[in-house]
Amino acid sequence: MKRFGQMIKIKSPEDLEKYKMHHANPMPGVNEMIKECNLQNYSIFSRGEYLFAYFEYVGDDFEADMAKMAADPNTQAWWDVVKPLMQPLDDRAEGDFWSDMESVYYLA
Amino acid sequence: MKRFGQMIKIKSPEDLEKYKMHHANPMPGVNEMIKECNLQNYSIFSRGEYLFAYFEYVGDDFEADMAKMAADPNTQAWWDVVKPLMQPLDDRAEGDFWSDMESVYYLA
């Protein structure tokens, strides 16, 4: 199992309110696809202009599962609504939306 | 069980290297006290000037457990080493070191 920490910015306080509203009641199929793609214990936290995501990947082919998620029409419809509220970090890697963080400590 | 997300800054890239070195091999008793104070699945991630912590509290008196941790000599010796590497957020709440974030999404 691999633990992920990821960062991104929210564009504005108004967009944060929209983001929270949408995530309080995700569109049909979105959560189901996340589970089907082997992500679990998924939390998103906010503070100021930052969002932080923590999740655990329990599958054996992360790239394939992420490609599966990206190809899902329900997920695409969801991303069309929530992605415009977010601002990727200026120093993100090529092609990234959320930016992966480095794990520096873990205690079970 | 309550999930926590917390943010803080690291003072410099050099301090981040020291922070990573110390957390790769915490001082004796530090991890044991964290477990004894009912924190589990504890990860710290870094990116740029930010540190993000995720942990799960499984006890029934968070304030009492945090007071117990703060009173532990091993934990105090550890904090004397690692706290000077960190910079609390400018807009932190009175008395805070790490700043709590708001949970905006959770999927088991």
Backbone of each chain as ProteinMPNN parsed JSONL, in Angstrom:
{"seq_chain_A": "MKRFGQMIKIKSPEDLEKYKMHHANPMPGVNEMIKECNLQNYSIFSRGEYLFAYFEYVGDDFEADMAKMAADPNTQAWWDVVKPLMQPLDDRAEGDFWSDMESVYYLA", "coords_chain_A": {"N_chain_A": [[0.852, -1.194, 0.0], [0.527, 2.234, -0.822], [1.05, 5.486, 0.464], [-0.222, 8.679, -0.252], [0.467, 12.165, -0.362], [-0.753, 15.217, -1.383], [-0.703, 18.501, -2.864], [-2.475, 21.519, -3.718], [-3.719, 24.693, -4.93], [-6.604, 26.69, -4.031], [-8.668, 28.798, -5.99], [-9.979, 31.083, -4.976], [-11.642, 32.488, -2.035], [-14.383, 32.32, -2.519], [-14.462, 30.299, -4.406], [-13.568, 28.238, -2.819], [-15.755, 27.843, -1.126], [-17.593, 26.894, -3.013], [-16.243, 24.579, -3.762], [-16.291, 23.104, -1.366], [-19.029, 22.769, -1.082], [-19.659, 21.198, -3.352], [-18.106, 18.933, -2.751], [-19.325, 18.002, -0.489], [-21.365, 16.589, -1.427], [-20.777, 14.648, -3.702], [-20.912, 14.161, -7.313], [-22.987, 11.611, -8.89], [-21.505, 8.378, -9.01], [-18.873, 9.189, -8.804], [-17.489, 8.789, -6.281], [-17.693, 6.026, -6.266], [-16.116, 5.28, -8.455], [-13.608, 6.125, -7.571], [-13.169, 4.295, -5.489], [-13.2, 1.967, -6.998], [-10.9, 2.28, -8.399], [-8.999, 1.703, -6.589], [-8.286, 3.506, -4.524], [-8.213, 4.541, -1.145], [-9.321, 5.609, 2.183], [-9.431, 8.418, 1.872], [-8.829, 11.735, 2.255], [-9.521, 15.245, 2.032], [-8.234, 18.329, 2.899], [-8.54, 21.803, 3.848], [-6.889, 24.984, 4.035], [-6.631, 28.415, 4.235], [-5.337, 29.447, 1.166], [-4.726, 26.947, 0.331], [-5.164, 23.479, -0.572], [-5.011, 20.206, 0.714], [-4.448, 16.837, 0.016], [-4.852, 13.539, 1.199], [-4.373, 10.159, 0.625], [-4.664, 6.567, 0.273], [-3.222, 4.148, -1.749], [-4.189, 1.047, -2.867], [-3.963, -0.743, -4.903], [-2.285, -2.481, -7.661], [-1.317, -1.294, -9.9], [-0.846, 1.743, -10.372], [-0.707, 3.753, -12.384], [-2.319, 2.657, -14.398], [-4.773, 2.498, -13.064], [-5.256, 5.22, -12.573], [-5.508, 6.112, -15.172], [-7.789, 4.753, -15.891], [-9.64, 5.998, -14.226], [-9.538, 8.589, -15.259], [-10.683, 8.186, -17.689], [-13.309, 7.745, -17.206], [-16.627, 8.692, -17.702], [-18.356, 9.85, -15.713], [-16.504, 10.792, -13.851], [-15.128, 12.595, -15.445], [-17.116, 14.495, -15.884], [-17.428, 15.444, -13.308], [-14.85, 16.499, -12.793], [-14.927, 18.549, -14.639], [-16.481, 20.342, -13.293], [-15.212, 20.798, -10.775], [-12.434, 21.188, -11.191], [-11.972, 23.786, -12.358], [-12.106, 25.407, -10.119], [-9.757, 25.209, -8.84], [-6.215, 25.938, -8.53], [-3.361, 24.89, -9.964], [-0.069, 24.387, -8.529], [2.547, 26.796, -9.042], [5.057, 25.705, -9.477], [4.61, 23.137, -10.358], [5.008, 19.761, -11.63], [5.49, 18.875, -15.094], [2.449, 18.373, -16.721], [1.124, 17.719, -14.357], [-1.67, 18.102, -12.084], [-2.863, 18.208, -9.292], [-0.129, 18.387, -7.002], [2.309, 16.06, -6.111], [3.573, 15.345, -2.84], [6.507, 14.893, -0.775], [7.075, 12.076, 1.252], [8.088, 12.328, 4.552], [7.982, 11.266, 7.033], [6.603, 8.51, 8.8], [4.377, 6.82, 10.916], [2.876, 3.956, 11.992]], "CA_chain_A": [[0.0, 0.0, 0.0], [1.32, 3.461, -0.873], [0.363, 6.688, 0.963], [0.043, 9.881, -1.04], [0.132, 13.509, 0.085], [-0.745, 16.099, -2.554], [-1.064, 19.906, -2.628], [-2.915, 22.388, -4.81], [-4.343, 25.897, -4.397], [-7.96, 27.038, -4.435], [-8.494, 30.095, -6.651], [-10.516, 32.206, -4.192], [-12.54, 32.05, -0.955], [-15.681, 31.953, -3.096], [-14.279, 28.977, -5.027], [-13.48, 27.249, -1.733], [-17.136, 27.531, -0.711], [-18.166, 26.027, -4.061], [-15.529, 23.296, -3.676], [-16.819, 22.405, -0.189], [-20.422, 22.404, -1.38], [-19.642, 20.059, -4.289], [-17.536, 17.738, -2.12], [-20.259, 17.507, 0.53], [-22.328, 15.74, -2.14], [-20.171, 14.431, -5.028], [-21.798, 13.704, -8.385], [-23.154, 10.143, -8.908], [-20.471, 7.555, -9.635], [-17.513, 9.688, -8.556], [-16.882, 8.035, -5.173], [-17.626, 4.611, -6.649], [-14.955, 5.091, -9.342], [-12.403, 6.255, -6.737], [-12.966, 3.008, -4.82], [-12.901, 0.956, -8.027], [-9.51, 2.512, -8.821], [-8.106, 1.276, -5.498], [-7.914, 4.559, -3.575], [-8.999, 4.434, 0.095], [-8.995, 6.517, 3.29], [-9.145, 9.625, 1.096], [-9.246, 12.984, 2.895], [-9.046, 16.524, 1.507], [-8.279, 19.382, 3.915], [-8.266, 23.137, 3.319], [-6.505, 26.094, 4.928], [-6.244, 29.552, 3.418], [-5.432, 29.211, -0.283], [-4.225, 25.607, 0.028], [-5.863, 22.22, -0.35], [-4.121, 19.075, 0.883], [-5.127, 15.54, -0.101], [-4.182, 12.337, 1.7], [-5.085, 8.914, 0.294], [-3.877, 5.339, 0.261], [-3.438, 3.349, -2.958], [-4.068, -0.356, -2.492], [-3.908, -1.587, -6.093], [-0.921, -2.866, -8.061], [-0.912, -0.564, -11.116], [-1.374, 3.09, -10.134], [-0.877, 4.467, -13.656], [-3.484, 2.088, -15.091], [-5.985, 2.892, -12.333], [-5.495, 6.649, -12.798], [-5.975, 6.238, -16.558], [-9.174, 4.274, -15.859], [-10.445, 7.062, -13.61], [-9.575, 9.735, -16.181], [-11.506, 7.814, -18.853], [-14.682, 7.55, -16.736], [-17.468, 9.87, -18.015], [-18.827, 10.527, -14.49], [-15.357, 11.5, -13.281], [-14.857, 13.734, -16.333], [-18.147, 15.512, -15.631], [-17.084, 15.983, -11.986], [-13.654, 17.332, -12.955], [-15.325, 19.777, -15.362], [-17.084, 21.245, -12.306], [-14.339, 21.154, -9.647], [-11.07, 21.618, -11.567], [-11.848, 25.243, -12.561], [-12.039, 26.091, -8.822], [-8.418, 24.972, -8.297], [-5.064, 26.521, -9.221], [-2.153, 24.085, -9.739], [1.086, 25.135, -8.033], [3.392, 27.362, -10.104], [6.23, 24.849, -9.734], [4.165, 21.755, -10.568], [5.687, 19.004, -12.686], [4.809, 18.851, -16.393], [1.289, 17.49, -16.806], [0.454, 17.521, -13.069], [-2.714, 19.017, -11.613], [-2.383, 18.147, -7.911], [1.311, 18.115, -6.918], [2.706, 15.094, -5.09], [4.511, 15.77, -1.807], [7.462, 13.855, -0.374], [6.843, 11.555, 2.592], [9.295, 12.494, 5.365], [7.794, 10.557, 8.305], [5.405, 7.681, 8.905], [4.254, 5.953, 12.086], [1.613, 3.217, 11.906]], "C_chain_A": [[0.889, 1.245, 0.0], [0.472, 4.66, -0.423], [0.778, 7.89, 0.135], [-0.35, 11.133, -0.259], [0.262, 14.412, -1.133], [-1.229, 17.493, -2.172], [-1.573, 20.558, -3.899], [-3.485, 23.642, -4.157], [-5.8, 25.979, -4.841], [-7.875, 28.476, -4.97], [-8.94, 31.281, -5.814], [-11.365, 31.664, -3.042], [-13.915, 31.638, -1.484], [-15.596, 30.563, -3.732], [-14.144, 27.885, -3.968], [-14.88, 26.865, -1.261], [-17.817, 26.622, -1.729], [-17.554, 24.626, -3.976], [-16.084, 22.46, -2.516], [-18.244, 21.931, -0.439], [-20.459, 21.179, -2.301], [-19.142, 18.781, -3.6], [-18.392, 17.197, -0.976], [-21.262, 16.545, -0.108], [-21.819, 15.498, -3.57], [-21.177, 13.899, -6.047], [-21.851, 12.171, -8.421], [-21.994, 9.441, -9.627], [-19.046, 7.961, -9.304], [-16.832, 8.886, -7.439], [-16.712, 6.556, -5.537], [-16.402, 4.346, -7.534], [-13.648, 5.216, -8.555], [-12.103, 4.926, -6.047], [-12.552, 1.935, -5.82], [-11.452, 1.085, -8.509], [-8.528, 2.355, -7.664], [-7.543, 2.389, -4.615], [-8.802, 4.411, -2.341], [-8.502, 5.434, 1.126], [-8.574, 7.888, 2.755], [-9.712, 10.85, 1.817], [-8.718, 14.17, 2.099], [-9.281, 17.56, 2.605], [-7.997, 20.719, 3.257], [-7.761, 24.052, 4.428], [-6.016, 27.24, 4.064], [-6.39, 29.214, 1.941], [-5.023, 27.792, -0.675], [-5.234, 24.503, 0.291], [-4.791, 21.153, -0.205], [-4.936, 17.806, 0.787], [-4.233, 14.443, 0.46], [-5.011, 11.15, 1.25], [-4.101, 7.767, 0.251], [-4.241, 4.53, -0.971], [-3.165, 1.882, -2.645], [-4.072, -1.299, -3.703], [-2.472, -1.939, -6.449], [-0.482, -2.206, -9.369], [-1.53, 0.835, -11.072], [-1.644, 3.829, -11.448], [-2.129, 3.98, -14.388], [-4.781, 2.504, -14.394], [-6.297, 4.372, -12.535], [-5.993, 6.899, -14.221], [-7.448, 5.803, -16.651], [-10.101, 5.359, -15.306], [-10.621, 8.225, -14.587], [-10.465, 9.466, -17.392], [-12.986, 7.659, -18.484], [-15.522, 8.813, -16.971], [-17.984, 10.603, -16.769], [-17.716, 11.354, -13.86], [-15.021, 12.732, -14.123], [-15.858, 14.864, -16.092], [-17.881, 16.227, -14.3], [-15.902, 16.944, -12.09], [-13.982, 18.634, -13.696], [-15.904, 20.82, -14.39], [-16.056, 21.715, -11.27], [-12.943, 21.661, -10.055], [-10.95, 23.126, -11.783], [-11.765, 26.045, -11.254], [-10.622, 26.075, -8.255], [-7.327, 25.561, -9.179], [-3.83, 25.657, -8.957], [-0.977, 24.97, -9.299], [1.958, 25.606, -9.198], [4.541, 26.426, -10.479], [5.84, 23.379, -9.938], [4.983, 21.091, -11.685], [4.827, 19.032, -13.952], [3.631, 17.882, -16.363], [0.552, 17.258, -15.496], [-0.681, 18.518, -12.865], [-2.469, 19.176, -10.104], [-0.886, 17.852, -7.966], [1.608, 17.139, -5.784], [3.695, 15.724, -4.113], [5.435, 14.595, -1.483], [7.139, 13.39, 1.046], [8.14, 11.649, 3.387], [9.195, 11.782, 6.72], [6.543, 9.713, 8.198], [5.481, 6.847, 10.173], [2.888, 5.29, 12.027], [0.761, 3.471, 13.151]], "O_chain_A": [[1.879, 1.308, 0.728], [-0.665, 4.831, -0.863], [1.959, 8.099, -0.145], [-1.375, 11.154, 0.422], [1.274, 14.375, -1.833], [-2.057, 17.651, -1.274], [-1.166, 20.205, -5.006], [-3.713, 23.653, -2.947], [-6.187, 25.427, -5.87], [-7.096, 29.28, -4.458], [-8.364, 32.364, -5.915], [-11.767, 30.5, -3.069], [-14.536, 30.716, -0.956], [-16.519, 29.756, -3.62], [-14.554, 26.745, -4.187], [-15.155, 25.688, -1.025], [-18.533, 25.692, -1.358], [-18.254, 23.621, -4.101], [-16.317, 21.261, -2.663], [-18.617, 20.824, -0.051], [-21.208, 20.234, -2.05], [-19.673, 17.694, -3.827], [-18.205, 16.06, -0.543], [-21.927, 15.779, 0.589], [-22.349, 16.062, -4.527], [-22.169, 13.267, -5.683], [-20.891, 11.506, -8.034], [-21.566, 9.857, -10.704], [-18.114, 7.18, -9.494], [-15.732, 8.366, -7.627], [-15.724, 5.921, -5.168], [-15.733, 3.323, -7.388], [-12.687, 4.498, -8.834], [-10.957, 4.476, -6.012], [-11.682, 1.108, -5.545], [-10.856, 0.112, -8.97], [-7.385, 2.806, -7.735], [-6.469, 2.246, -4.031], [-10.005, 4.182, -2.467], [-7.432, 6.026, 0.985], [-7.534, 8.436, 3.119], [-10.926, 10.983, 1.969], [-7.613, 14.122, 1.557], [-10.373, 17.657, 3.165], [-7.307, 20.785, 2.239], [-8.144, 23.922, 5.591], [-5.102, 27.072, 3.256], [-7.445, 28.749, 1.51], [-4.975, 27.462, -1.86], [-6.036, 24.565, 1.222], [-3.781, 21.181, -0.908], [-5.997, 17.698, 1.401], [-3.024, 14.421, 0.227], [-6.223, 11.125, 1.465], [-2.886, 7.957, 0.2], [-5.415, 4.253, -1.218], [-2.071, 1.515, -2.218], [-4.174, -2.515, -3.541], [-1.555, -1.728, -5.655], [0.59, -2.512, -9.892], [-2.588, 1.082, -11.651], [-2.69, 4.459, -11.604], [-2.897, 4.777, -14.927], [-5.77, 2.825, -15.053], [-7.463, 4.748, -12.656], [-6.806, 7.795, -14.449], [-8.241, 6.396, -17.383], [-11.185, 5.606, -15.835], [-11.714, 8.774, -14.724], [-10.943, 10.397, -18.04], [-13.823, 7.462, -19.364], [-15.165, 9.888, -16.49], [-18.047, 11.832, -16.759], [-17.945, 12.47, -13.394], [-14.673, 13.783, -13.584], [-15.493, 16.039, -16.095], [-18.078, 17.436, -14.175], [-15.936, 18.051, -11.554], [-13.398, 19.682, -13.421], [-15.824, 22.024, -14.638], [-16.026, 22.896, -10.923], [-12.345, 22.47, -9.346], [-9.923, 23.705, -11.427], [-11.401, 27.22, -11.27], [-10.307, 26.813, -7.321], [-7.478, 25.673, -10.396], [-3.297, 25.679, -7.848], [-0.906, 26.147, -9.652], [2.093, 24.913, -10.206], [4.949, 26.358, -11.639], [6.654, 22.483, -9.715], [5.558, 21.754, -12.547], [3.607, 19.19, -13.891], [3.794, 16.71, -16.021], [-0.528, 16.668, -15.497], [-0.659, 19.626, -13.399], [-1.915, 20.192, -9.683], [-0.422, 17.152, -8.865], [1.211, 17.362, -4.64], [4.543, 16.529, -4.5], [5.173, 13.455, -1.867], [6.95, 14.213, 1.941], [9.17, 11.124, 2.966], [10.174, 11.697, 7.462], [5.55, 10.122, 7.597], [6.512, 6.244, 10.473], [1.862, 5.969, 12.012], [-0.342, 2.935, 13.265]]}, "seq_chain_B": "MKRFGQMIKIKSPEDLEKYKMHHANPMPGVNEMIKECNLQNYSIFSRGEYLFAYFEYVGDDFEADMAKMAADPNTQAWWDVVKPLMQPLDDRAEGDFWSDMESVYYLA", "coords_chain_B": {"N_chain_B": [[-13.192, 7.887, 15.852], [-10.966, 10.481, 14.927], [-9.872, 12.352, 12.154], [-6.981, 14.217, 11.404], [-5.662, 17.04, 9.678], [-2.837, 18.969, 9.237], [-0.883, 21.971, 8.898], [2.344, 23.502, 8.447], [5.271, 25.611, 8.129], [8.592, 24.995, 6.828], [11.734, 26.303, 7.807], [13.893, 26.657, 6.02], [15.581, 25.291, 3.068], [17.817, 23.926, 3.997], [17.105, 23.431, 6.606], [14.994, 21.716, 6.11], [16.341, 19.445, 5.21], [17.643, 18.733, 7.568], [15.39, 18.228, 9.129], [14.269, 16.026, 7.81], [16.317, 14.18, 8.174], [16.339, 13.886, 10.976], [13.735, 12.851, 11.331], [13.902, 10.466, 10.027], [14.969, 8.855, 11.852], [13.795, 8.96, 14.654], [14.21, 10.304, 18.008], [14.795, 8.209, 20.927], [11.844, 6.846, 22.384], [10.075, 8.725, 21.404], [8.315, 7.964, 19.215], [7.004, 5.947, 20.587], [5.615, 7.352, 22.592], [3.866, 8.844, 21.016], [2.203, 6.818, 20.041], [1.211, 5.937, 22.499], [-0.306, 8.083, 23.172], [-2.48, 7.827, 21.61], [-2.423, 8.432, 18.842], [-2.453, 7.535, 15.446], [-1.479, 6.031, 12.243], [0.168, 8.05, 11.137], [1.399, 10.458, 9.092], [3.894, 12.606, 7.682], [4.355, 14.993, 5.223], [6.321, 16.733, 2.746], [6.665, 19.722, 0.773], [8.269, 22.119, -1.096], [8.239, 25.018, 0.812], [6.492, 24.038, 2.647], [5.153, 21.87, 5.2], [3.066, 19.062, 5.66], [0.896, 17.397, 7.817], [-0.765, 14.35, 8.488], [-2.89, 12.566, 10.575], [-4.522, 10.122, 12.674], [-6.708, 10.22, 15.356], [-7.392, 8.116, 17.993], [-8.222, 8.006, 20.585], [-10.133, 9.06, 23.544], [-9.945, 11.505, 24.728], [-8.638, 14.069, 23.576], [-7.346, 16.513, 24.274], [-6.285, 15.879, 26.811], [-4.546, 13.795, 26.126], [-2.76, 15.165, 24.442], [-1.669, 16.904, 26.285], [-0.403, 15.111, 27.926], [1.555, 14.142, 26.162], [3.019, 16.482, 25.781], [4.123, 16.787, 28.242], [5.996, 14.839, 28.44], [9.343, 13.941, 28.914], [11.074, 12.842, 26.915], [9.752, 13.558, 24.586], [9.818, 16.322, 24.845], [12.588, 16.766, 24.604], [12.954, 16.007, 21.983], [11.287, 17.85, 20.627], [12.751, 20.144, 21.225], [14.785, 19.856, 19.425], [13.593, 19.622, 16.851], [11.57, 21.592, 16.571], [12.791, 24.193, 16.234], [13.407, 24.143, 13.537], [11.163, 24.631, 12.158], [8.566, 26.887, 11.008], [5.865, 28.404, 12.292], [2.641, 29.131, 10.801], [1.849, 32.436, 9.631], [-0.747, 33.254, 10.16], [-1.61, 31.705, 12.245], [-3.576, 30.216, 14.913], [-3.901, 31.559, 18.238], [-1.392, 30.36, 20.361], [-1.021, 28.053, 18.867], [1.128, 25.694, 17.155], [1.756, 23.752, 14.906], [-0.784, 24.233, 12.416], [-4.191, 23.51, 12.42], [-6.116, 22.094, 9.772], [-9.133, 22.358, 7.762], [-11.422, 19.736, 7.31], [-12.638, 18.829, 4.191], [-13.538, 16.832, 2.614], [-14.153, 13.337, 2.676], [-13.546, 9.94, 2.031], [-14.011, 6.648, 2.763]], "CA_chain_B": [[-11.851, 8.257, 15.401], [-10.956, 11.776, 14.239], [-8.742, 12.556, 11.251], [-6.425, 15.565, 11.444], [-4.724, 17.55, 8.69], [-2.183, 20.146, 9.813], [0.145, 22.621, 8.072], [3.339, 24.397, 9.022], [6.354, 25.844, 7.175], [9.97, 24.7, 7.211], [12.392, 27.612, 7.705], [14.823, 26.752, 4.882], [15.91, 23.978, 2.493], [18.783, 23.26, 4.873], [16.341, 22.931, 7.752], [14.218, 20.558, 5.653], [17.242, 18.281, 5.212], [17.823, 18.34, 8.978], [14.096, 17.685, 9.572], [14.147, 14.683, 7.219], [17.314, 13.327, 8.824], [15.862, 13.561, 12.329], [12.522, 12.031, 11.272], [14.248, 9.122, 9.545], [15.417, 8.104, 13.024], [13.377, 9.775, 15.809], [14.867, 10.034, 19.293], [14.141, 7.126, 21.693], [10.645, 7.139, 23.165], [9.17, 9.677, 20.737], [7.237, 7.223, 18.546], [6.248, 5.201, 21.606], [4.692, 8.284, 23.251], [2.812, 9.166, 20.043], [1.24, 5.7, 20.069], [0.577, 5.908, 23.829], [-1.27, 9.191, 23.201], [-3.624, 7.465, 20.744], [-2.312, 8.885, 17.45], [-2.034, 6.432, 14.566], [-1.425, 6.278, 10.793], [0.705, 9.41, 11.172], [2.321, 10.781, 7.999], [4.277, 13.992, 7.418], [4.801, 15.187, 3.837], [6.897, 18.056, 2.504], [6.799, 20.252, -0.586], [8.696, 23.508, -1.023], [8.399, 25.512, 2.188], [5.408, 23.535, 3.492], [5.017, 20.516, 5.727], [1.688, 18.686, 5.919], [0.766, 16.203, 8.658], [-2.042, 13.644, 8.554], [-2.914, 11.489, 11.568], [-5.831, 9.699, 13.16], [-6.764, 10.154, 16.824], [-8.305, 7.03, 18.338], [-8.542, 8.036, 22.017], [-11.413, 9.721, 23.857], [-9.693, 12.811, 25.352], [-7.514, 14.59, 22.79], [-6.623, 17.53, 25.046], [-5.516, 15.208, 27.871], [-3.445, 13.051, 25.495], [-1.754, 16.123, 23.975], [-0.995, 17.42, 27.485], [0.485, 14.017, 28.361], [2.697, 14.141, 25.244], [3.811, 17.703, 26.023], [4.79, 16.652, 29.545], [6.96, 13.735, 28.343], [10.719, 14.447, 28.733], [11.633, 12.446, 25.611], [9.093, 14.388, 23.569], [10.343, 17.69, 25.001], [13.95, 16.797, 24.044], [12.741, 15.913, 20.531], [10.771, 19.151, 20.18], [13.853, 21.12, 21.298], [15.62, 19.673, 18.23], [12.891, 19.787, 15.567], [10.735, 22.806, 16.472], [13.503, 25.36, 15.669], [13.509, 24.012, 12.079], [9.833, 24.923, 11.616], [8.029, 28.241, 11.133], [4.392, 28.399, 12.31], [2.009, 30.023, 9.823], [1.621, 33.8, 10.134], [-2.145, 33.433, 10.615], [-1.964, 30.611, 13.17], [-4.38, 30.572, 16.093], [-3.152, 31.813, 19.478], [-0.9, 29.178, 21.049], [-0.784, 26.926, 17.968], [2.416, 25.528, 16.465], [1.114, 23.296, 13.668], [-2.131, 24.783, 12.251], [-5.201, 22.561, 11.944], [-6.836, 22.396, 8.534], [-10.543, 21.962, 7.773], [-11.73, 18.602, 6.447], [-13.686, 19.197, 3.222], [-13.95, 15.616, 1.896], [-13.613, 12.07, 3.168], [-14.093, 8.704, 1.465], [-13.336, 5.493, 3.37]], "C_chain_B": [[-11.917, 9.587, 14.632], [-9.687, 11.916, 13.399], [-8.29, 14.005, 11.304], [-5.548, 15.831, 10.233], [-4.153, 18.832, 9.254], [-1.091, 20.652, 8.878], [1.117, 23.416, 8.932], [4.389, 24.636, 7.93], [7.676, 25.332, 7.738], [10.756, 25.991, 6.947], [13.281, 27.766, 6.48], [15.058, 25.365, 4.297], [16.907, 23.208, 3.37], [18.062, 22.679, 6.092], [15.481, 21.731, 7.359], [15.099, 19.311, 5.641], [17.488, 17.788, 6.64], [16.552, 17.662, 9.506], [13.923, 16.252, 9.075], [15.104, 13.715, 7.902], [16.831, 12.92, 10.214], [14.66, 12.62, 12.289], [12.763, 10.645, 10.683], [14.656, 8.228, 10.715], [15.09, 8.906, 14.289], [14.086, 9.363, 17.101], [14.084, 8.977, 20.077], [12.92, 7.619, 22.471], [9.635, 8.034, 22.466], [7.998, 8.947, 20.067], [6.367, 6.478, 19.559], [5.229, 6.107, 22.302], [3.554, 8.686, 22.307], [1.748, 8.078, 20.054], [0.468, 5.69, 21.396], [-0.483, 7.012, 23.951], [-2.36, 9.038, 22.136], [-3.626, 8.098, 19.352], [-1.832, 7.705, 16.608], [-2.074, 6.872, 13.101], [-0.943, 7.709, 10.513], [1.726, 9.59, 10.045], [2.644, 12.263, 8.018], [4.855, 14.043, 6.012], [5.399, 16.58, 3.706], [6.811, 18.413, 1.022], [7.14, 21.728, -0.482], [8.858, 23.912, 0.43], [7.36, 24.946, 3.153], [5.611, 22.108, 3.973], [3.524, 20.286, 5.948], [1.686, 17.419, 6.755], [-0.661, 15.664, 8.575], [-1.926, 12.594, 9.648], [-4.339, 11.245, 12.019], [-5.767, 9.56, 14.675], [-7.828, 9.142, 17.233], [-8.622, 6.974, 19.837], [-9.862, 8.748, 22.27], [-11.207, 11.052, 24.594], [-8.43, 13.416, 24.723], [-6.688, 15.59, 23.599], [-5.741, 16.875, 26.114], [-4.333, 14.448, 27.274], [-2.358, 13.998, 24.993], [-0.979, 16.72, 25.156], [-0.001, 16.385, 28.01], [1.744, 13.992, 27.492], [3.623, 15.315, 25.534], [4.592, 17.626, 27.332], [5.877, 15.576, 29.531], [8.375, 14.257, 28.066], [11.345, 14.068, 27.389], [11.058, 13.304, 24.501], [9.603, 15.82, 23.641], [11.743, 17.806, 24.397], [13.898, 16.778, 22.518], [12.274, 17.256, 19.966], [11.853, 20.229, 20.216], [14.73, 21.048, 20.044], [14.868, 20.036, 16.948], [12.071, 21.083, 15.45], [11.479, 24.008, 15.903], [13.655, 25.316, 14.148], [12.236, 24.481, 11.39], [9.387, 26.344, 11.903], [6.5, 28.182, 11.135], [3.827, 29.42, 11.317], [1.726, 31.385, 10.445], [0.226, 33.962, 10.733], [-2.578, 32.308, 11.564], [-2.825, 31.136, 14.324], [-3.456, 30.749, 17.291], [-2.707, 30.49, 20.111], [-0.634, 27.969, 20.155], [0.654, 26.894, 17.472], [2.063, 25.034, 15.067], [-0.287, 23.924, 13.625], [-3.076, 23.718, 11.714], [-5.829, 23.052, 10.651], [-8.283, 21.919, 8.684], [-10.743, 20.775, 6.831], [-12.875, 18.972, 5.505], [-14.189, 17.991, 2.422], [-13.353, 14.418, 2.601], [-14.331, 10.923, 2.478], [-13.303, 7.553, 2.056], [-12.695, 4.619, 2.294]], "O_chain_B": [[-12.801, 9.793, 13.801], [-8.582, 11.638, 13.864], [-9.113, 14.919, 11.255], [-4.783, 14.965, 9.807], [-4.904, 19.698, 9.705], [-0.457, 19.877, 8.162], [0.764, 23.93, 9.993], [4.393, 23.939, 6.916], [7.861, 25.244, 8.952], [10.48, 26.695, 5.976], [13.419, 28.868, 5.949], [14.768, 24.364, 4.952], [16.839, 21.982, 3.468], [18.372, 21.578, 6.547], [15.261, 20.832, 8.171], [14.645, 18.233, 6.024], [17.535, 16.584, 6.891], [16.618, 16.666, 10.226], [13.486, 15.374, 9.821], [14.748, 12.569, 8.176], [16.906, 11.748, 10.585], [14.56, 11.701, 13.103], [11.926, 9.752, 10.824], [14.685, 7.004, 10.592], [15.985, 9.464, 14.923], [14.507, 8.217, 17.255], [12.869, 8.855, 19.922], [12.957, 8.662, 23.124], [8.475, 8.103, 22.873], [6.836, 9.267, 20.316], [5.149, 6.392, 19.403], [4.106, 5.682, 22.572], [2.414, 8.85, 22.741], [0.55, 8.363, 20.074], [-0.743, 5.471, 21.427], [-1.431, 6.894, 24.727], [-3.065, 9.991, 21.807], [-4.683, 8.283, 18.749], [-0.925, 6.972, 17.003], [-2.618, 7.922, 12.762], [-1.564, 8.46, 9.761], [2.781, 8.956, 10.044], [1.784, 13.088, 8.33], [5.725, 13.25, 5.651], [5.04, 17.494, 4.448], [6.872, 17.551, 0.146], [6.408, 22.501, 0.135], [9.536, 23.229, 1.196], [7.333, 25.313, 4.328], [6.156, 21.26, 3.268], [2.804, 21.191, 6.369], [2.397, 16.466, 6.437], [-1.631, 16.422, 8.591], [-0.974, 11.813, 9.658], [-5.237, 12.052, 11.778], [-4.896, 8.877, 15.214], [-9.0, 9.275, 16.88], [-9.221, 6.007, 20.308], [-10.622, 9.013, 21.338], [-12.177, 11.665, 25.037], [-7.325, 13.295, 25.252], [-5.459, 15.515, 23.604], [-4.59, 17.27, 26.301], [-3.241, 14.453, 27.843], [-1.171, 13.688, 25.096], [0.213, 17.006, 25.044], [1.087, 16.724, 28.473], [2.856, 13.844, 27.999], [4.846, 15.174, 25.535], [5.596, 18.317, 27.507], [6.601, 15.42, 30.514], [8.582, 14.952, 27.071], [12.06, 14.87, 26.788], [11.771, 13.726, 23.591], [9.798, 16.462, 22.608], [12.063, 18.808, 23.757], [14.689, 17.441, 21.849], [12.796, 17.735, 18.959], [11.884, 21.117, 19.363], [15.34, 22.041, 19.646], [15.427, 20.68, 16.061], [11.9, 21.609, 14.35], [10.884, 24.786, 15.158], [13.992, 26.326, 13.531], [12.227, 24.703, 10.179], [9.775, 26.938, 12.909], [5.896, 27.936, 10.091], [4.457, 30.438, 11.031], [1.404, 31.483, 11.63], [0.036, 34.711, 11.691], [-3.765, 31.999, 11.67], [-2.803, 32.32, 14.658], [-2.373, 30.168, 17.35], [-3.528, 29.609, 20.366], [-0.087, 26.968, 20.617], [1.316, 27.928, 17.379], [2.07, 25.826, 14.125], [-0.908, 24.126, 14.668], [-2.805, 23.097, 10.686], [-6.046, 24.248, 10.455], [-8.613, 21.176, 9.609], [-10.288, 20.803, 5.688], [-13.948, 19.376, 5.952], [-15.142, 18.103, 1.651], [-12.213, 14.453, 3.066], [-15.556, 10.923, 2.353], [-12.086, 7.472, 1.887], [-12.082, 3.6, 2.611]]}, "name": "protein", "num_of_chains": 2, "seq": "MKRFGQMIKIKSPEDLEKYKMHHANPMPGVNEMIKECNLQNYSIFSRGEYLFAYFEYVGDDFEADMAKMAADPNTQAWWDVVKPLMQPLDDRAEGDFWSDMESVYYLAMKRFGQMIKIKSPEDLEKYKMHHANPMPGVNEMIKECNLQNYSIFSRGEYLFAYFEYVGDDFEADMAKMAADPNTQAWWDVVKPLMQPLDDRAEGDFWSDMESVYYLA"}
